[in-house]
C-alpha cells in the first residue's frame, strides 16, 4: 500500500532513495528530501508491506498541465523481484489516472516494462 511521505519517516525515505543508483551520497539525498519537504509539486510515497516500508516512488506533479513525472523509484534489495515496483507504478497510475504520466530517463525503461506488463 502506498502512503504519502511525512517528515517523521524521513530517515526511512532517505534509506530507500539511497538504493537508486543515481543518488548515493548523503548530500544528494538530503537535497532530494528537502525538495520533497518544501516543494508542493514534489510528491513522495512509500510502499508499506505489513509493518515495513520497503519501497519509495517520487513524482513531480504539474496540476495545471495534468502531468506527473516519476523521478524516483526504489525497492529494498531484500524485497526486489517480488513485483513491488510494478505495484507502486500501478497504484500511481490509478491515483493520477487523469494525468499524463511519464518517467525520467533512468526510470523510463522500467516504467514502460511495468505498463506493458499490465496491458
The first five atom37 places (N, CA, C, CB, O) and aatype in JSON, in Angstrom:
{
  "aatype": [20, 20, 20, 20, 20, 20, 20, 20, 20, 20, 20, 20, 20, 20, 20, 20, 20, 20, 20, 20, 20, 20, 20, 20, 20, 20, 20, 20, 20, 20, 20, 20, 20, 20, 20, 20, 20, 20, 20, 20, 20, 20, 20, 20, 20, 20, 20, 20, 20, 20, 20, 20, 20, 20, 20, 20, 20, 20, 20, 20, 20, 20, 20, 20, 20, 20, 20, 20, 20, 20, 20, 20, 20, 20, 20, 20, 20, 20, 20, 20, 20, 20, 20, 20, 20, 20, 20, 20, 20, 20, 20, 20, 20, 20, 20, 20, 20, 20, 20, 20, 20, 20, 20, 20, 20, 20, 20, 20, 20, 20, 20, 20, 20, 20, 20, 20, 20, 20, 20],
  "atom_mask": [
    [1, 1, 1, 1, 1],
    [1, 1, 1, 1, 1],
    [1, 1, 1, 1, 1],
    [1, 1, 1, 1, 1],
    [1, 1, 1, 1, 1],
    [1, 1, 1, 1, 1],
    [1, 1, 1, 1, 1],
    [1, 1, 1, 1, 1],
    [1, 1, 1, 1, 1],
    [1, 1, 1, 1, 1],
    [1, 1, 1, 1, 1],
    [1, 1, 1, 1, 1],
    [1, 1, 1, 1, 1],
    [1, 1, 1, 1, 1],
    [1, 1, 1, 1, 1],
    [1, 1, 1, 1, 1],
    [1, 1, 1, 1, 1],
    [1, 1, 1, 1, 1],
    [1, 1, 1, 1, 1],
    [1, 1, 1, 1, 1],
    [1, 1, 1, 1, 1],
    [1, 1, 1, 1, 1],
    [1, 1, 1, 1, 1],
    [1, 1, 1, 1, 1],
    [1, 1, 1, 1, 1],
    [1, 1, 1, 1, 1],
    [1, 1, 1, 1, 1],
    [1, 1, 1, 1, 1],
    [1, 1, 1, 1, 1],
    [1, 1, 1, 1, 1],
    [1, 1, 1, 1, 1],
    [1, 1, 1, 1, 1],
    [1, 1, 1, 1, 1],
    [1, 1, 1, 1, 1],
    [1, 1, 1, 1, 1],
    [1, 1, 1, 1, 1],
    [1, 1, 1, 1, 1],
    [1, 1, 1, 1, 1],
    [1, 1, 1, 1, 1],
    [1, 1, 1, 1, 1],
    [1, 1, 1, 1, 1],
    [1, 1, 1, 1, 1],
    [1, 1, 1, 1, 1],
    [1, 1, 1, 1, 1],
    [1, 1, 1, 1, 1],
    [1, 1, 1, 1, 1],
    [1, 1, 1, 1, 1],
    [1, 1, 1, 1, 1],
    [1, 1, 1, 1, 1],
    [1, 1, 1, 1, 1],
    [1, 1, 1, 1, 1],
    [1, 1, 1, 1, 1],
    [1, 1, 1, 1, 1],
    [1, 1, 1, 1, 1],
    [1, 1, 1, 1, 1],
    [1, 1, 1, 1, 1],
    [1, 1, 1, 1, 1],
    [1, 1, 1, 1, 1],
    [1, 1, 1, 1, 1],
    [1, 1, 1, 1, 1],
    [1, 1, 1, 1, 1],
    [1, 1, 1, 1, 1],
    [1, 1, 1, 1, 1],
    [1, 1, 1, 1, 1],
    [1, 1, 1, 1, 1],
    [1, 1, 1, 1, 1],
    [1, 1, 1, 1, 1],
    [1, 1, 1, 1, 1],
    [1, 1, 1, 1, 1],
    [1, 1, 1, 1, 1],
    [1, 1, 1, 1, 1],
    [1, 1, 1, 1, 1],
    [1, 1, 1, 1, 1],
    [1, 1, 1, 1, 1],
    [1, 1, 1, 1, 1],
    [1, 1, 1, 1, 1],
    [1, 1, 1, 1, 1],
    [1, 1, 1, 1, 1],
    [1, 1, 1, 1, 1],
    [1, 1, 1, 1, 1],
    [1, 1, 1, 1, 1],
    [1, 1, 1, 1, 1],
    [1, 1, 1, 1, 1],
    [1, 1, 1, 1, 1],
    [1, 1, 1, 1, 1],
    [1, 1, 1, 1, 1],
    [1, 1, 1, 1, 1],
    [1, 1, 1, 1, 1],
    [1, 1, 1, 1, 1],
    [1, 1, 1, 1, 1],
    [1, 1, 1, 1, 1],
    [1, 1, 1, 1, 1],
    [1, 1, 1, 1, 1],
    [1, 1, 1, 1, 1],
    [1, 1, 1, 1, 1],
    [1, 1, 1, 1, 1],
    [1, 1, 1, 1, 1],
    [1, 1, 1, 1, 1],
    [1, 1, 1, 1, 1],
    [1, 1, 1, 1, 1],
    [1, 1, 1, 1, 1],
    [1, 1, 1, 1, 1],
    [1, 1, 1, 1, 1],
    [1, 1, 1, 1, 1],
    [1, 1, 1, 1, 1],
    [1, 1, 1, 1, 1],
    [1, 1, 1, 1, 1],
    [1, 1, 1, 1, 1],
    [1, 1, 1, 1, 1],
    [1, 1, 1, 1, 1],
    [1, 1, 1, 1, 1],
    [1, 1, 1, 1, 1],
    [1, 1, 1, 1, 1],
    [1, 1, 1, 1, 1],
    [1, 1, 1, 1, 1],
    [1, 1, 1, 1, 1],
    [1, 1, 1, 1, 1],
    [1, 1, 1, 1, 1],
    [1, 1, 1, 1, 1]
  ],
  "atom_positions": [
    [[0.83, -1.17, 0.0], [0.0, 0.0, 0.0], [0.89, 1.24, 0.0], [-0.95, -0.01, 1.21], [1.86, 1.31, 0.75]],
    [[0.56, 2.2, -0.83], [1.3, 3.46, -0.88], [0.81, 4.4, 0.21], [1.17, 4.13, -2.26], [-0.39, 4.56, 0.41]],
    [[1.75, 5.01, 0.9], [1.41, 6.05, 1.87], [2.21, 7.3, 1.52], [1.7, 5.58, 3.34], [3.33, 7.21, 1.02]],
    [[1.65, 8.44, 1.8], [2.3, 9.71, 1.5], [3.42, 9.97, 2.5], [1.28, 10.87, 1.52], [3.26, 9.73, 3.7]],
    [[4.53, 10.46, 2.02], [5.69, 10.78, 2.85], [5.34, 11.86, 3.87], [6.88, 11.23, 1.98], [4.65, 12.83, 3.56]],
    [[5.84, 11.66, 5.08], [5.75, 12.67, 6.13], [7.13, 12.8, 6.76], [4.67, 12.29, 7.21], [7.93, 11.87, 6.71]],
    [[7.41, 13.93, 7.33], [8.72, 14.24, 7.91], [9.17, 13.19, 8.92], [8.69, 15.6, 8.56], [10.37, 12.93, 9.04]],
    [[8.24, 12.58, 9.67], [8.63, 11.63, 10.7], [9.19, 10.32, 10.16], [7.44, 11.34, 11.58], [9.7, 9.5, 10.93]],
    [[9.1, 10.1, 8.84], [9.71, 8.9, 8.25], [10.83, 9.29, 7.27], [8.63, 8.06, 7.51], [11.14, 8.57, 6.32]],
    [[11.42, 10.44, 7.54], [12.47, 10.96, 6.66], [13.64, 9.99, 6.51], [12.98, 12.29, 7.19], [14.09, 9.75, 5.39]],
    [[14.14, 9.43, 7.61], [15.31, 8.55, 7.54], [15.0, 7.28, 6.74], [15.78, 8.18, 8.94], [15.85, 6.78, 6.01]],
    [[13.81, 6.76, 6.88], [13.4, 5.57, 6.11], [13.35, 5.92, 4.63], [12.02, 5.04, 6.6], [13.83, 5.17, 3.79]],
    [[12.76, 7.08, 4.32], [12.67, 7.52, 2.92], [14.06, 7.72, 2.33], [11.85, 8.82, 2.81], [14.31, 7.32, 1.19]],
    [[14.95, 8.33, 3.08], [16.31, 8.54, 2.6], [17.02, 7.21, 2.37], [17.1, 9.41, 3.59], [17.74, 7.04, 1.39]],
    [[16.82, 6.27, 3.28], [17.43, 4.95, 3.12], [16.95, 4.27, 1.86], [17.12, 4.09, 4.32], [17.75, 3.66, 1.14]],
    [[15.66, 4.35, 1.58], [15.11, 3.72, 0.37], [15.59, 4.45, -0.88], [13.57, 3.72, 0.42], [15.93, 3.8, -1.87]],
    [[15.61, 5.77, -0.85], [16.1, 6.53, -2.01], [17.57, 6.22, -2.3], [15.91, 8.03, -1.77], [18.01, 6.31, -3.44]],
    [[18.33, 5.87, -1.27], [19.75, 5.57, -1.47], [19.98, 4.33, -2.32], [20.44, 5.39, -0.12], [21.09, 4.11, -2.8]],
    [[18.93, 3.52, -2.53], [19.05, 2.34, -3.38], [19.0, 2.69, -4.87], [17.95, 1.35, -3.06], [19.26, 1.84, -5.72]],
    [[18.67, 3.94, -5.18], [18.71, 4.37, -6.58], [20.16, 4.6, -6.97], [17.85, 5.67, -6.8], [20.9, 5.24, -6.22]],
    [[20.58, 4.1, -8.11], [21.99, 4.23, -8.5], [22.47, 5.67, -8.65], [22.21, 3.51, -9.78], [23.66, 5.94, -8.52]],
    [[21.56, 6.59, -8.92], [21.97, 7.97, -9.18], [22.02, 8.85, -7.92], [21.03, 8.59, -10.16], [22.42, 10.01, -8.01]],
    [[21.62, 8.33, -6.78], [21.6, 9.15, -5.55], [22.28, 8.42, -4.39], [20.14, 9.5, -5.16], [21.63, 7.99, -3.44]],
    [[23.57, 8.29, -4.47], [24.32, 7.55, -3.46], [24.82, 8.4, -2.29], [25.48, 6.88, -4.1], [24.83, 7.92, -1.16]],
    [[25.24, 9.64, -2.53], [25.86, 10.39, -1.44], [24.81, 11.09, -0.58], [26.84, 11.42, -2.0], [23.71, 11.4, -1.03]],
    [[25.18, 11.31, 0.67], [24.26, 11.87, 1.67], [23.78, 13.27, 1.29], [24.93, 11.9, 3.05], [22.61, 13.6, 1.49]],
    [[24.67, 14.08, 0.76], [24.29, 15.45, 0.4], [23.17, 15.45, -0.65], [25.52, 16.23, -0.13], [22.22, 16.22, -0.54]],
    [[23.29, 14.59, -1.65], [22.24, 14.49, -2.69], [20.94, 14.02, -2.07], [22.68, 13.53, -3.81], [19.88, 14.55, -2.38]],
    [[21.01, 13.02, -1.2], [19.81, 12.53, -0.52], [19.14, 13.63, 0.29], [20.15, 11.34, 0.39], [17.92, 13.77, 0.27]],
    [[19.93, 14.4, 1.0], [19.39, 15.49, 1.81], [18.71, 16.54, 0.93], [20.5, 16.14, 2.64], [17.66, 17.07, 1.29]],
    [[19.31, 16.84, -0.22], [18.72, 17.82, -1.14], [17.39, 17.29, -1.7], [19.69, 18.14, -2.29], [16.42, 18.05, -1.81]],
    [[17.35, 16.02, -2.04], [16.12, 15.43, -2.59], [15.02, 15.45, -1.54], [16.37, 13.98, -3.06], [13.89, 15.86, -1.83]],
    [[15.33, 15.02, -0.32], [14.33, 15.01, 0.75], [13.85, 16.42, 1.05], [14.89, 14.36, 2.02], [12.66, 16.63, 1.28]],
    [[14.76, 17.38, 1.06], [14.37, 18.77, 1.31], [13.37, 19.24, 0.24], [15.62, 19.7, 1.32], [12.4, 19.93, 0.55]],
    [[13.63, 18.86, -1.01], [12.72, 19.24, -2.1], [11.34, 18.63, -1.88], [13.29, 18.81, -3.46], [10.32, 19.29, -2.07]],
    [[11.3, 17.35, -1.48], [10.01, 16.71, -1.21], [9.31, 17.35, -0.01], [10.2, 15.21, -0.97], [8.08, 17.39, 0.05]],
    [[10.08, 17.85, 0.96], [9.52, 18.51, 2.14], [8.94, 19.88, 1.81], [10.57, 18.65, 3.22], [7.92, 20.29, 2.37]],
    [[9.6, 20.6, 0.9], [9.27, 22.01, 0.72], [8.53, 22.34, -0.58], [10.51, 22.81, 0.78], [7.83, 23.36, -0.66]],
    [[8.67, 21.5, -1.59], [8.06, 21.8, -2.88], [6.7, 21.1, -2.98], [8.99, 21.35, -4.05], [6.63, 19.87, -2.97]],
    [[5.61, 21.87, -3.06], [4.28, 21.25, -3.11], [4.03, 20.43, -4.39], [3.22, 22.31, -3.0], [3.08, 19.65, -4.45]],
    [[4.88, 20.6, -5.39], [4.72, 19.85, -6.64], [5.49, 18.53, -6.63], [5.17, 20.69, -7.81], [5.35, 17.73, -7.56]],
    [[6.28, 18.29, -5.6], [7.02, 17.04, -5.48], [6.28, 16.15, -4.49], [8.51, 17.28, -5.03], [6.1, 16.54, -3.33]],
    [[5.86, 14.98, -4.93], [5.1, 14.05, -4.09], [5.9, 12.77, -3.91], [3.7, 13.74, -4.73], [6.29, 12.13, -4.89]],
    [[6.14, 12.4, -2.67], [6.87, 11.18, -2.36], [5.94, 10.21, -1.65], [8.13, 11.48, -1.49], [5.22, 10.59, -0.72]],
    [[5.96, 8.96, -2.09], [5.14, 7.91, -1.5], [6.03, 6.74, -1.12], [4.01, 7.45, -2.48], [7.01, 6.44, -1.82]],
    [[5.7, 6.08, -0.03], [6.42, 4.89, 0.39], [5.48, 3.7, 0.33], [7.01, 5.07, 1.81], [4.28, 3.82, 0.57]],
    [[6.05, 2.54, 0.0], [5.26, 1.31, -0.08], [5.4, 0.6, 1.25], [5.73, 0.4, -1.27], [6.5, 0.25, 1.69]],
    [[4.26, 0.38, 1.9], [4.24, -0.29, 3.19], [3.7, -1.7, 3.0], [3.37, 0.5, 4.23], [2.62, -1.91, 2.45]],
    [[4.49, -2.66, 3.47], [4.08, -4.07, 3.46], [4.15, -4.55, 4.9], [4.99, -4.95, 2.5], [5.21, -4.55, 5.52]],
    [[3.02, -4.96, 5.42], [2.91, -5.31, 6.84], [3.38, -4.12, 7.66], [3.75, -6.6, 7.18], [2.75, -3.07, 7.6]],
    [[4.46, -4.24, 8.44], [4.91, -3.12, 9.27], [6.15, -2.44, 8.73], [5.17, -3.6, 10.66], [6.71, -1.56, 9.39]],
    [[6.61, -2.83, 7.54], [7.84, -2.29, 6.99], [7.6, -1.41, 5.78], [8.78, -3.41, 6.62], [6.69, -1.66, 4.98]],
    [[8.41, -0.37, 5.65], [8.45, 0.45, 4.44], [9.52, -0.18, 3.55], [8.75, 1.99, 4.76], [10.69, -0.25, 3.93]],
    [[9.12, -0.65, 2.37], [10.07, -1.4, 1.55], [10.3, -0.8, 0.17], [9.6, -2.82, 1.4], [11.12, -1.3, -0.6]],
    [[9.59, 0.27, -0.16], [9.75, 0.89, -1.46], [9.43, 2.36, -1.4], [8.88, 0.21, -2.49], [8.79, 2.84, -0.46]],
    [[9.89, 3.08, -2.42], [9.64, 4.51, -2.49], [9.45, 4.9, -3.96], [10.81, 5.32, -1.84], [10.11, 4.36, -4.84]],
    [[8.54, 5.84, -4.19], [8.32, 6.37, -5.53], [8.03, 7.86, -5.4], [7.14, 5.62, -6.26], [7.21, 8.28, -4.58]],
    [[8.72, 8.64, -6.21], [8.57, 10.09, -6.14], [8.21, 10.68, -7.48], [9.85, 10.73, -5.62], [8.69, 10.25, -8.52]],
    [[7.36, 11.69, -7.43], [6.88, 12.33, -8.65], [7.0, 13.84, -8.55], [5.42, 11.94, -8.92], [7.01, 14.43, -7.47]],
    [[7.1, 14.44, -9.71], [6.96, 15.89, -9.83], [5.65, 16.09, -10.57], [8.2, 16.56, -10.6], [5.49, 15.66, -11.71]],
    [[4.71, 16.77, -9.92], [3.35, 16.88, -10.43], [3.07, 18.31, -10.88], [2.33, 16.44, -9.36], [3.38, 19.27, -10.18]],
    [[2.47, 18.43, -12.05], [2.04, 19.72, -12.58], [0.52, 19.63, -12.72], [2.75, 20.06, -13.96], [0.0, 19.12, -13.71]],
    [[-0.19, 20.15, -11.71], [-1.65, 20.06, -11.7], [-2.29, 20.89, -12.82], [-2.18, 20.52, -10.36], [-3.35, 20.52, -13.32]],
    [[-1.66, 21.98, -13.2], [-2.21, 22.82, -14.26], [-2.2, 22.1, -15.61], [-1.43, 24.12, -14.36], [-3.15, 22.21, -16.38]],
    [[-1.13, 21.38, -15.88], [-0.99, 20.67, -17.16], [-1.44, 19.22, -17.08], [0.44, 20.73, -17.63], [-1.42, 18.5, -18.08]],
    [[-1.85, 18.78, -15.87], [-2.25, 17.39, -15.64], [-1.15, 16.41, -16.09], [-3.56, 17.08, -16.37], [-1.4, 15.45, -16.82]],
    [[0.07, 16.69, -15.61], [1.21, 15.83, -15.9], [1.89, 15.43, -14.59], [2.21, 16.54, -16.83], [1.92, 16.19, -13.63]],
    [[2.42, 14.22, -14.58], [3.18, 13.74, -13.43], [4.38, 12.96, -13.94], [2.3, 12.85, -12.48], [4.24, 12.0, -14.7]],
    [[5.55, 13.4, -13.52], [6.79, 12.73, -13.94], [7.36, 11.92, -12.79], [7.82, 13.76, -14.43], [7.66, 12.46, -11.73]],
    [[7.52, 10.64, -13.01], [8.13, 9.79, -11.99], [9.63, 10.01, -12.05], [7.77, 8.27, -12.21], [10.26, 9.8, -13.09]],
    [[10.2, 10.44, -10.93], [11.62, 10.75, -10.91], [12.43, 9.86, -9.98], [11.81, 12.16, -10.51], [13.66, 9.82, -10.09]],
    [[11.79, 9.15, -9.1], [12.5, 8.23, -8.2], [11.66, 6.97, -7.99], [12.81, 8.91, -6.85], [10.46, 7.05, -7.72]],
    [[12.3, 5.82, -8.11], [11.67, 4.54, -7.78], [12.77, 3.66, -7.2], [10.98, 3.85, -9.04], [13.83, 3.49, -7.81]],
    [[12.51, 3.11, -6.02], [13.48, 2.19, -5.42], [12.76, 1.22, -4.5], [14.56, 2.97, -4.64], [11.76, 1.54, -3.87]],
    [[13.3, 0.01, -4.46], [12.78, -1.04, -3.59], [13.95, -1.6, -2.8], [12.05, -2.17, -4.41], [15.05, -1.77, -3.33]],
    [[13.71, -1.89, -1.55], [14.74, -2.5, -0.7], [15.26, -3.77, -1.37], [14.17, -2.82, 0.71], [14.48, -4.57, -1.87]],
    [[16.59, -3.96, -1.39], [17.16, -5.13, -2.07], [16.57, -6.46, -1.61], [18.64, -5.16, -1.87], [16.44, -7.39, -2.42]],
    [[16.23, -6.58, -0.35], [15.68, -7.85, 0.15], [14.25, -8.1, -0.31], [15.74, -7.87, 1.66], [13.71, -9.18, -0.07]],
    [[13.63, -7.11, -0.95], [12.25, -7.26, -1.42], [12.13, -7.12, -2.94], [11.35, -6.24, -0.74], [11.03, -6.99, -3.48]],
    [[13.25, -7.13, -3.63], [13.22, -6.99, -5.09], [12.75, -8.28, -5.73], [14.61, -6.61, -5.63], [12.76, -9.35, -5.13]],
    [[12.33, -8.14, -7.0], [11.83, -9.26, -7.81], [10.57, -9.88, -7.23], [12.91, -10.33, -7.93], [10.3, -11.07, -7.42]],
    [[9.81, -9.07, -6.51], [8.53, -9.52, -5.96], [7.37, -8.68, -6.52], [8.55, -9.43, -4.42], [6.23, -8.82, -6.08]],
    [[7.67, -7.82, -7.48], [6.63, -7.01, -8.11], [6.27, -5.75, -7.36], [5.43, -7.82, -8.28], [5.25, -5.12, -7.67]],
    [[7.07, -5.35, -6.37], [6.76, -4.15, -5.58], [6.83, -2.89, -6.45], [7.73, -4.03, -4.38], [5.93, -2.05, -6.38]],
    [[7.88, -2.76, -7.25], [7.99, -1.6, -8.13], [6.82, -1.5, -9.08], [9.29, -1.65, -8.92], [6.27, -0.42, -9.31]],
    [[6.44, -2.63, -9.63], [5.29, -2.68, -10.55], [4.0, -2.28, -9.82], [5.15, -4.1, -11.16], [3.17, -1.58, -10.38]],
    [[3.84, -2.73, -8.58], [2.65, -2.37, -7.81], [2.62, -0.88, -7.5], [2.61, -3.18, -6.5], [1.57, -0.25, -7.54]],
    [[3.8, -0.32, -7.18], [3.84, 1.12, -6.9], [3.45, 1.92, -8.14], [5.26, 1.54, -6.43], [2.67, 2.87, -8.05]],
    [[3.98, 1.54, -9.28], [3.66, 2.25, -10.52], [2.18, 2.08, -10.86], [4.53, 1.74, -11.69], [1.54, 3.04, -11.29]],
    [[1.63, 0.89, -10.67], [0.21, 0.67, -10.94], [-0.66, 1.56, -10.04], [-0.16, -0.81, -10.73], [-1.65, 2.12, -10.49]],
    [[-0.27, 1.67, -8.78], [-1.05, 2.5, -7.86], [-0.92, 3.99, -8.2], [-0.62, 2.25, -6.41], [-1.89, 4.74, -8.09]],
    [[0.27, 4.42, -8.61], [0.45, 5.81, -9.05], [-0.41, 6.06, -10.29], [1.95, 6.13, -9.35], [-1.08, 7.09, -10.38]],
    [[-0.39, 5.13, -11.24], [-1.22, 5.29, -12.44], [-2.7, 5.38, -12.07], [-1.0, 4.11, -13.41], [-3.45, 6.11, -12.71]],
    [[-3.11, 4.65, -11.05], [-4.51, 4.7, -10.61], [-4.81, 6.03, -9.9], [-4.82, 3.51, -9.68], [-5.84, 6.66, -10.17]],
    [[-3.92, 6.45, -9.01], [-4.15, 7.7, -8.26], [-4.13, 8.93, -9.17], [-3.09, 7.85, -7.17], [-4.85, 9.9, -8.93]],
    [[-3.32, 8.88, -10.21], [-3.18, 10.01, -11.12], [-3.76, 9.65, -12.49], [-1.69, 10.44, -11.25], [-3.18, 9.99, -13.52]],
    [[-4.88, 8.96, -12.5], [-5.44, 8.44, -13.76], [-5.84, 9.54, -14.76], [-6.65, 7.6, -13.45], [-5.92, 9.26, -15.95]],
    [[-6.07, 10.74, -14.3], [-6.41, 11.84, -15.21], [-5.18, 12.58, -15.71], [-7.34, 12.82, -14.51], [-5.3, 13.54, -16.47]],
    [[-4.01, 12.15, -15.29], [-2.76, 12.82, -15.64], [-2.02, 12.04, -16.73], [-1.87, 12.99, -14.4], [-2.14, 10.82, -16.84]],
    [[-1.25, 12.8, -17.51], [-0.29, 12.15, -18.4], [0.93, 11.83, -17.53], [0.1, 13.08, -19.65], [1.57, 12.73, -17.01]],
    [[1.24, 10.55, -17.38], [2.34, 10.13, -16.54], [3.5, 9.71, -17.42], [1.92, 8.98, -15.59], [3.32, 8.97, -18.39]],
    [[4.68, 10.17, -17.08], [5.9, 9.83, -17.79], [6.98, 9.58, -16.74], [6.32, 10.96, -18.79], [6.77, 9.85, -15.56]],
    [[8.11, 9.08, -17.18], [9.2, 8.78, -16.25], [10.5, 9.41, -16.72], [9.38, 7.25, -16.1], [10.75, 9.55, -17.91]],
    [[11.32, 9.79, -15.76], [12.66, 10.3, -16.06], [13.44, 9.25, -16.83], [13.42, 10.7, -14.75], [13.11, 8.06, -16.78]],
    [[14.46, 9.67, -17.54], [15.22, 8.79, -18.43], [15.73, 7.53, -17.74], [16.39, 9.54, -19.0], [15.63, 6.44, -18.31]],
    [[16.28, 7.65, -16.52], [16.84, 6.48, -15.87], [15.79, 5.5, -15.36], [17.7, 6.91, -14.72], [16.12, 4.37, -14.98]],
    [[14.54, 5.91, -15.36], [13.44, 5.06, -14.89], [12.55, 4.62, -16.05], [12.6, 5.79, -13.84], [11.74, 3.7, -15.9]],
    [[12.69, 5.27, -17.19], [11.77, 5.09, -18.31], [11.62, 3.64, -18.76], [12.22, 5.92, -19.46], [10.5, 3.18, -18.98]],
    [[12.72, 2.92, -18.91], [12.63, 1.52, -19.35], [11.84, 0.68, -18.35], [14.04, 0.92, -19.53], [10.98, -0.12, -18.74]],
    [[12.12, 0.87, -17.06], [11.39, 0.13, -16.03], [9.91, 0.51, -16.04], [12.0, 0.41, -14.64], [9.04, -0.36, -15.96]],
    [[9.62, 1.8, -16.14], [8.24, 2.27, -16.18], [7.48, 1.66, -17.36], [8.21, 3.79, -16.27], [6.37, 1.15, -17.19]],
    [[8.09, 1.71, -18.54], [7.44, 1.16, -19.72], [7.21, -0.35, -19.61], [8.27, 1.46, -20.95], [6.17, -0.86, -20.03]],
    [[8.19, -1.06, -19.02], [8.04, -2.51, -18.83], [6.85, -2.79, -17.89], [9.35, -3.14, -18.25], [6.05, -3.69, -18.14]],
    [[6.74, -2.01, -16.85], [5.64, -2.2, -15.89], [4.3, -1.93, -16.56], [5.81, -1.28, -14.68], [3.33, -2.65, -16.33]],
    [[4.23, -0.9, -17.38], [2.99, -0.55, -18.07], [2.67, -1.57, -19.16], [3.08, 0.86, -18.67], [1.5, -1.9, -19.38]],
    [[3.69, -2.08, -19.85], [3.46, -3.1, -20.89], [2.95, -4.4, -20.27], [4.76, -3.38, -21.68], [2.11, -5.07, -20.86]],
    [[3.45, -4.75, -19.07], [3.02, -5.98, -18.41], [1.56, -5.93, -18.01], [3.87, -6.24, -17.2], [0.91, -6.97, -17.87]],
    [[1.03, -4.72, -17.81], [-0.37, -4.54, -17.4], [-1.31, -4.74, -18.58], [-0.59, -3.16, -16.79], [-2.41, -5.25, -18.42]],
    [[-0.86, -4.32, -19.78], [-1.72, -4.38, -20.97], [-2.11, -5.81, -21.34], [-1.03, -3.73, -22.14], [-2.83, -6.01, -22.32]]
  ]
}
